[in-house]
């Protein structure tokens, strides 16, 4: 079995990063290895901090996006409150959009929730219409689609009328937020928002996992917009 790899990047919270990686590795019966950002290695999961030696108090370390986007496996960026970093909330949140990443995000989130004995929450964040008379899309199909993809695995489904970065920043009761890589090679806007604003560790699903879950069951289709009710 491939190891869980910790990236030693000069992070001031390296003890928290190693603790998170070690706890997860024990649950999946894997070894833990420590490597530098530029090392060659194989891993089932890469774990790193969100700042590193060069990161400011308000941003990401300069190595974070290159590592997350460049490794050949999922990556967890350890950030957020101490309670979340230590897994005290007992909840994993999967952020879904109705897009092609959802199947892989849900599969990974369900697996992590099972391994960590945590509840699974599926969250879809949809901004409200700008004006009272604007047509508003019915977003409930995204959660129906997620339920179909989870195929009976226990979860709760939540639709919030907020921008994704606002919804992410309010997930203070989660130990892990799971997101897809987005549509670009340097992570999409929602993925970057999670890496910057999440109050807990963030798991970014690798593109190869997305490919594994490309074939999906027949799912509810998007519904036509309806008049906003305010």
MIDO-272953 format. One line per 10 residues: their letters; for each residue x, y negated, z negated of N, C-alpha, C. Coordinates in steps of 0.02 Angstrom, whole numbers, plus 50000, padded with zeros to 5 digits. Last residue first. Layout:
# residues N
A = X:Y:Z:X:Y:Z:X:Y:Z | ...
***
This chain:
# residues 230
XXXXXXXXXX = 48036:48192:50150:48074:48158:50097:48027:48139:50040 | 48056:48301:50276:48009:48283:50224:48049:48254:50166 | 48089:48292:50450:48114:48290:50382:48058:48269:50334 | 48021:48403:50567:48022:48335:50541:48042:48335:50468 | 48137:48529:50623:48072:48508:50600:48077:48437:50573 | 48224:48619:50753:48219:48566:50703:48147:48550:50685 | 48207:48798:50767:48205:48732:50796:48199:48680:50741 | 48325:48913:50692:48258:48889:50706:48260:48818:50733 | 48442:49040:50741:48427:48972:50717:48357:48950:50737 | 48390:49212:50711:48417:49159:50754:48402:49091:50723
XXXXXXXXXX = 48440:49350:50611:48393:49295:50624:48426:49240:50665 | 48528:49483:50699:48520:49435:50645:48468:49383:50662 | 48588:49644:50720:48541:49593:50745:48521:49548:50688 | 48755:49660:50647:48688:49681:50664:48646:49625:50694 | 48915:49631:50732:48869:49622:50676:48800:49646:50696 | 49081:49629:50768:49019:49664:50784:48973:49661:50724 | 49184:49564:50696:49151:49529:50751:49085:49562:50771 | 49265:49604:50595:49194:49599:50580:49156:49563:50636 | 49394:49599:50642:49367:49664:50620:49292:49662:50612 | 49411:49462:50661:49404:49505:50720:49374:49572:50701
XXXXXXXXXX = 49425:49421:50529:49368:49397:50567:49357:49441:50628 | 49547:49477:50503:49488:49504:50468:49425:49482:50504 | 49628:49396:50579:49623:49467:50597:49563:49500:50564 | 49621:49273:50514:49586:49281:50577:49579:49354:50598 | 49594:49284:50336:49637:49282:50394:49597:49298:50458 | 49511:49177:50225:49511:49241:50260:49552:49235:50324 | 49567:49101:50085:49557:49088:50156:49565:49155:50192 | 49510:49070:49926:49534:49123:49970:49517:49105:50042 | 49552:48962:49796:49520:48967:49862:49551:49024:49901 | 49520:48928:49620:49559:48956:49675:49518:48966:49739
XXXXXXXXXX = 49424:48776:49586:49443:48845:49572:49489:48870:49628 | 49365:48662:49631:49383:48665:49560:49406:48734:49538 | 49420:48599:49790:49389:48652:49750:49412:48650:49677 | 49484:48503:49871:49435:48481:49821:49407:48536:49776 | 49579:48553:49964:49591:48489:49931:49547:48478:49869 | 49528:48672:50009:49596:48672:49983:49612:48608:49945 | 49403:48628:50055:49407:48675:49998:49476:48673:49967 | 49443:48549:50163:49406:48519:50107:49409:48563:50045 | 49499:48645:50246:49542:48594:50216:49508:48560:50156 | 49381:48712:50279:49435:48748:50245:49482:48698:50210
XXXXXXXXXX = 49314:48611:50347:49286:48637:50285:49338:48675:50245 | 49400:48590:50458:49386:48536:50411:49359:48562:50345 | 49512:48733:50485:49458:48687:50501:49445:48637:50446 | 49683:48767:50519:49626:48768:50472:49575:48714:50490 | 49761:48762:50629:49787:48730:50569:49732:48723:50517 | 49697:48815:50736:49754:48853:50710:49784:48821:50648 | 49518:48802:50714:49583:48778:50739:49638:48819:50707 | 49400:48841:50657:49407:48851:50728:49474:48827:50756 | 49416:48930:50499:49395:48875:50542:49414:48889:50614 | 49442:49034:50412:49498:48992:50434:49478:48931:50474
XXXXXXXXXX = 49316:49037:50280:49348:49061:50341:49404:49014:50361 | 49323:49057:50100:49307:49019:50161:49341:49052:50220 | 49274:49078:49935:49299:49112:49995:49275:49075:50056 | 49322:49029:49776:49282:49011:49835:49314:49044:49895 | 49319:49089:49611:49349:49094:49678:49299:49070:49729 | 49250:49067:49498:49320:49085:49490:49357:49087:49556 | 49129:48936:49470:49157:48991:49510:49230:49003:49492 | 49073:48824:49419:49058:48887:49384:49084:48947:49422 | 49095:48717:49499:49135:48721:49438:49122:48784:49398 | 49068:48669:49632:49069:48741:49614:49111:48753:49552
XXXXXXXXXX = 49074:48541:49677:49028:48555:49622:49026:48629:49602 | 49157:48538:49786:49182:48506:49725:49137:48519:49665 | 49072:48597:49882:49132:48632:49858:49155:48603:49791 | 48979:48497:49905:48957:48560:49876:49016:48598:49847 | 49062:48400:49963:49026:48385:49901:49005:48449:49866 | 49105:48464:50078:49156:48446:50027:49123:48429:49961 | 48980:48483:50149:49018:48539:50122:49069:48520:50068 | 48848:48373:50094:48905:48386:50138:48947:48442:50107 | 48692:48447:50043:48750:48405:50032:48801:48418:50087 | 48578:48532:49999:48577:48479:50049:48631:48428:50031
XXXXXXXXXX = 48607:48706:49982:48611:48639:49953:48614:48587:50008 | 48550:48865:49954:48555:48813:50005:48555:48746:49970 | 48606:49021:49899:48590:48952:49880:48600:48906:49940 | 48580:49184:49842:48589:49141:49900:48564:49071:49883 | 48663:49314:49753:48614:49260:49754:48631:49214:49812 | 48678:49493:49773:48703:49424:49777:48646:49376:49765 | 48721:49662:49808:48687:49612:49765:48720:49544:49770 | 48704:49726:49972:48750:49712:49916:48720:49655:49874 | 48622:49741:50082:48600:49768:50018:48647:49755:49960 | 48701:49681:50189:48672:49749:50192:48657:49779:50123
XXXXXXXXXX = 48764:49567:50222:48784:49599:50160:48752:49667:50151 | 48697:49529:50338:48767:49550:50343:48790:49586:50280 | 48573:49491:50286:48577:49547:50332:48648:49574:50337 | 48613:49380:50211:48583:49438:50177:48586:49500:50221 | 48654:49296:50315:48702:49321:50266:48676:49382:50229 | 48531:49271:50376:48584:49305:50414:48636:49334:50366 | 48472:49198:50274:48442:49262:50296:48493:49304:50334 | 48556:49088:50273:48556:49133:50215:48523:49200:50232 | 48524:49035:50398:48594:49050:50382:48597:49099:50324 | 48389:49007:50396:48411:49064:50435:48483:49084:50420
XXXXXXXXXX = 48372:48888:50328:48363:48950:50290:48386:49011:50329 | 48378:48767:50390:48441:48802:50378:48433:48869:50343 | 48297:48683:50510:48282:48731:50457:48345:48775:50447 | 48348:48515:50543:48351:48586:50559:48332:48628:50498 | 48249:48375:50561:48291:48411:50514:48290:48485:50531 | 48237:48219:50643:48222:48291:50643:48273:48328:50601 | 48211:48069:50548:48254:48112:50588:48228:48184:50587 | 48142:47987:50463:48107:48012:50522:48149:48056:50567 | 48237:47952:50364:48175:47987:50346:48142:48020:50406 | 48407:47983:50414:48348:47940:50408:48286:47982:50394
XXXXXXXXXX = 48500:48086:50406:48520:48018:50389:48460:47973:50376 | 48462:48242:50324:48456:48196:50381:48472:48124:50360 | 48594:48316:50221:48525:48295:50233:48522:48249:50294 | 48710:48446:50264:48697:48376:50249:48624:48358:50262 | 48717:48600:50188:48693:48566:50248:48678:48494:50231 | 48800:48740:50133:48792:48668:50122:48773:48635:50188 | 48769:48893:50064:48769:48857:50127:48755:48784:50112 | 48835:49027:49974:48819:48956:49974:48823:48928:50044 | 48812:49166:49879:48820:49144:49948:48793:49073:49952 | 48892:49241:49743:48845:49189:49765:48862:49170:49837
XXXXXXXXXX = 48912:49382:49645:48924:49352:49711:48870:49301:49726 | 48991:49412:49487:48931:49401:49527:48950:49368:49593 | 49127:49528:49460:49097:49461:49460:49033:49461:49501 | 49229:49624:49455:49169:49631:49414:49134:49563:49405 | 49331:49620:49545:49339:49578:49485:49278:49580:49439 | 49283:49704:49645:49346:49720:49611:49353:49683:49545 | 49165:49633:49684:49162:49701:49658:49224:49719:49617 | 49217:49512:49729:49169:49512:49674:49165:49581:49642 | 49296:49558:49836:49328:49527:49777:49280:49527:49717 | 49195:49607:49921:49247:49651:49897:49280:49622:49834
XXXXXXXXXX = 49122:49490:49946:49089:49547:49913:49141:49595:49885 | 49220:49415:50013:49192:49391:49950:49159:49448:49911 | 49241:49493:50128:49295:49482:50081:49268:49460:50013 | 49113:49486:50187:49144:49551:50171:49198:49543:50119 | 49095:49348:50204:49051:49385:50160:49081:49452:50140 | 49199:49319:50296:49196:49285:50231:49153:49325:50181 | 49161:49398:50405:49223:49413:50370:49223:49381:50301 | 49038:49336:50439:49041:49407:50425:49103:49425:50385 | 49071:49198:50463:49030:49219:50406:49037:49292:50389 | 49138:49148:50573:49178:49168:50515:49137:49204:50461
XXXXXXXXXX = 49046:49104:50668:49078:49169:50677:49120:49192:50618 | 48915:49020:50567:48962:49028:50622:48996:49096:50624 | 48843:48990:50458:48805:49014:50516:48849:49026:50576 | 48922:48960:50352:48902:48904:50394:48853:48924:50450 | 48963:48993:50179:48944:49014:50246:48917:48954:50285 | 49067:49034:50051:49040:48976:50086:49027:48995:50159 | 49044:49130:49910:49060:49134:49982:49027:49075:50017 | 49106:49136:49749:49062:49100:49795:49088:49106:49866 | 49102:49237:49607:49137:49223:49670:49087:49191:49717 | 49108:49234:49430:49070:49220:49491:49118:49207:49549
XXXXXXXXXX = 49160:49229:49298:49128:49289:49323:49086:49278:49385 | 49231:49133:49228:49161:49119:49247:49124:49181:49271 | 49364:49165:49207:49318:49168:49149:49245:49156:49168 | 49484:49170:49281:49428:49213:49297:49375:49219:49243 | 49587:49083:49267:49590:49144:49226:49529:49189:49235 | 49550:48979:49347:49612:49015:49364:49618:49080:49325 | 49437:48935:49276:49429:48966:49342:49491:49006:49360 | 49496:48884:49160:49446:48937:49155:49438:48973:49221 | 49577:48782:49213:49609:48841:49182:49559:48898:49177 | 49520:48724:49375:49522:48724:49302:49556:48787:49275
XXXXXXXXXX = 49624:48716:49526:49564:48711:49486:49575:48714:49411 | 49715:48844:49618:49703:48776:49597:49643:48775:49550 | 49797:48945:49728:49776:48940:49658:49774:48866:49638 | 49747:49011:49873:49780:48951:49847:49753:48939:49777 | 49769:49162:49952:49735:49129:49896:49778:49070:49874 | 49750:49231:50113:49790:49191:50067:49745:49161:50013 | 49757:49380:50216:49721:49329:50178:49769:49292:50131 | 49891:49389:50339:49844:49418:50291:49805:49362:50259 | 50004:49339:50401:49963:49388:50436:49913:49423:50390 | 50029:49159:50390:50037:49228:50367:49988:49274:50403
XXXXXXXXXX = 49995:49030:50437:50047:49069:50471:50054:49141:50449 | 49903:48961:50364:49888:48972:50435:49937:49020:50468 | 49965:48961:50239:49897:48988:50245:49882:49005:50318 | 50089:48898:50272:50086:48966:50245:50018:48997:50257 | 50050:48770:50322:50090:48816:50362:50088:48888:50338 | 49973:48724:50207:49940:48739:50271:49984:48784:50316 | 50082:48715:50108:50020:48754:50099:49988:48772:50165 | 50196:48638:50111:50202:48707:50135:50135:48743:50139 | 50169:48515:50053:50182:48518:50125:50185:48588:50154 | 50032:48523:49939:50103:48529:49954:50113:48538:50029
XXXXXXXXXX = 49895:48409:49952:49923:48476:49955:49998:48472:49964 | 49854:48271:49838:49855:48307:49901:49882:48378:49894 | 49864:48199:49722:49801:48194:49759:49799:48237:49822 | 49989:48212:49670:49933:48229:49626:49867:48231:49664 | 50086:48285:49805:50066:48231:49760:50007:48253:49718 | 50210:48412:49830:50141:48389:49832:50127:48332:49784 | 50336:48466:49824:50329:48404:49861:50258:48376:49860 | 50328:48585:49753:50373:48533:49728:50359:48466:49760 | 50153:48630:49752:50223:48641:49765:50264:48582:49740 | 50007:48631:49766:50049:48571:49770:50120:48587:49789
XXXXXXXXXX = 49939:48748:49753:49913:48699:49801:49956:48637:49807 | 50027:48908:49756:49998:48850:49724:49976:48799:49775 | 49982:49072:49821:50026:49014:49814:49989:48958:49778 | 49982:49235:49881:49956:49191:49829:50006:49134:49820 | 49928:49347:50005:49978:49298:49985:49946:49250:49935 | 49898:49519:50029:49872:49454:50006:49931:49411:49985 | 49967:49620:50081:49895:49625:50088:49862:49559:50069 | 50118:49589:50175:50077:49584:50115:50004:49598:50131 | 50288:49579:50219:50222:49605:50234:50182:49606:50170 | 50404:49446:50260:50377:49498:50215:50311:49523:50245
XXXXXXXXXX = 50531:49326:50267:50492:49376:50304:50468:49430:50256 | 50523:49160:50194:50545:49230:50196:50501:49272:50242 | 50487:49029:50172:50514:49047:50237:50535:49119:50244 | 50441:49020:50038:50396:49003:50094:50421:49026:50162 | 50505:49167:49950:50505:49096:49967:50460:49083:50026 | 50421:49289:49846:50461:49269:49904:50459:49193:49911 | 50389:49425:49743:50397:49352:49745:50444:49335:49803 | 50264:49552:49729:50330:49530:49751:50330:49454:49753 | 50177:49677:49645:50184:49605:49655:50256:49591:49676 | 50083:49822:49700:50142:49790:49670:50140:49715:49684
XXXXXXXXXX = 49914:49873:49662:49967:49852:49708:50025:49822:49668 | 49783:49903:49614:49839:49950:49608:49894:49936:49660 | 49687:49810:49604:49689:49846:49668:49748:49894:49671 | 49710:49761:49476:49644:49787:49492:49644:49828:49557 | 49841:49715:49483:49825:49771:49438:49758:49802:49455 | 49826:49607:49570:49863:49666:49592:49849:49727:49548 | 49758:49516:49488:49725:49545:49546:49760:49609:49569 | 49857:49490:49392:49792:49516:49371:49756:49548:49430 | 49959:49439:49474:49971:49500:49436:49905:49532:49414 | 49903:49321:49524:49923:49374:49570:49931:49441:49534
XXXXXXXXXX = 49884:49248:49405:49827:49264:49448:49844:49324:49493 | 50017:49240:49359:49966:49272:49318:49906:49293:49361 | 50077:49166:49461:50099:49235:49449:50047:49273:49408 | 50006:49047:49441:50003:49081:49505:50023:49154:49497 | 50041:49010:49312:49971:49024:49327:49964:49063:49392 | 50179:48991:49331:50156:49042:49284:50083:49061:49297 | 50185:48882:49418:50204:48948:49444:50181:49004:49397 | 50149:48749:49416:50104:48798:49386:50121:48868:49409 | 50236:48672:49489:50240:48667:49416:50196:48717:49380 | 50312:48757:49626:50252:48731:49594:50260:48727:49519
XXXXXXXXXX = 50414:48806:49702:50429:48751:49657:50369:48722:49623 | 50366:48915:49768:50373:48853:49806:50391:48794:49763 | 50351:49075:49794:50385:49033:49746:50404:48968:49781 | 50211:49161:49829:50257:49115:49861:50286:49069:49807 | 50181:49330:49797:50180:49262:49770:50232:49220:49807 | 50093:49460:49871:50154:49419:49873:50140:49350:49845 | 50049:49622:49842:50025:49554:49835:50087:49510:49828 | 50106:49748:49961:50104:49713:49897:50063:49649:49901 | 50025:49889:50041:50064:49827:50044:50056:49787:49980 | 50042:50060:50000:50000:50000:50000:50044:49938:50000
***
